[in-house]
Amino acid sequence: MLVSNSNRTARLHYMANGFRVLTPGDHVVCAVTGERLALDALRYWSVARQEPYADASAAMQAMAS
């Protein structure tokens, strides 16, 4: 039986120039807004905190706290 990755949250390891998929899925959840982010649209994350962000504003908000 094939397992579909659609509608599953991926687990990623964030690196300076990209990320590695640890657990397959089709999206991650923004650490600030809770918004679902498709992996192909993911542009912002923190290597130190190992968390994704929906946009630059959410990333700045996380860094301020």
C-alpha positions in Angstrom: 0.0 0.0 0.0 1.3 3.4 -0.9 1.2 6.2 1.6 0.3 9.6 0.4 2.2 12.7 1.7 -0.7 15.0 1.0 -2.3 16.7 4.0 0.6 15.5 6.3 2.9 17.9 8.2 6.5 17.4 7.2 9.3 17.4 9.8 12.3 19.3 8.5 15.9 20.1 9.6 16.6 23.7 8.7 20.0 24.7 7.4 21.5 28.0 6.3 20.8 27.4 2.6 17.9 25.0 2.7 16.3 22.3 4.6 16.3 18.5 4.7 13.1 16.5 5.0 13.2 14.2 8.0 9.5 13.1 7.8 7.7 13.4 4.5 4.7 15.6 4.2 3.3 18.4 2.0 3.4 21.3 4.5 4.8 22.8 7.7 3.1 25.1 10.2 4.3 28.6 10.9 5.7 28.9 14.4 4.2 32.4 14.8 0.9 32.4 12.9 -0.1 28.8 12.8 -0.6 29.1 9.0 0.0 26.0 6.9 2.9 26.5 4.4 3.5 24.3 1.4 7.1 23.1 1.3 7.6 24.6 -2.2 6.5 28.1 -0.8 8.6 27.9 2.3 11.1 30.9 2.3 11.7 31.9 5.9 13.0 29.8 8.8 15.3 30.0 11.8 18.3 27.6 11.8 18.9 28.3 15.5 15.3 27.8 16.6 14.6 25.1 13.9 11.2 26.6 13.1 9.4 27.9 9.9 7.8 31.2 9.3 5.0 32.3 6.9 6.7 35.5 5.9 9.4 38.1 6.9 7.1 39.8 9.3 6.5 36.6 11.2 10.2 35.8 11.2 10.9 39.3 12.7 8.2 38.9 15.3 9.8 35.6 16.4 13.3 37.0 16.6 12.0 39.9 18.7 10.7 37.6 21.4 
